[in-house]
Amino acid sequence: MRSNLDKRIDALTPGQSIEISRTETGHCTAERSGDGKTIRFVRHTTTGWTVFKTSAY
């Protein structure tokens, strides 16, 4: 059984991103690349952002 988050990530269209978590100091997003072949997980903080995982899709 797929989780709600997995379903939301599967539904991303090329170039689209969604917020997947939030804390007081930042948030994380999942985004699909423009060609639709890669999913990137990005951590956003007050000092910038970092891609912490990339996955072929």
ABEGO torsion letter per residue (X at the ends): XBBAAAAAAAABBBGBBBBABBBAAEBBBBBBBAAGABBBBBBBBAAEBBBABBBBX
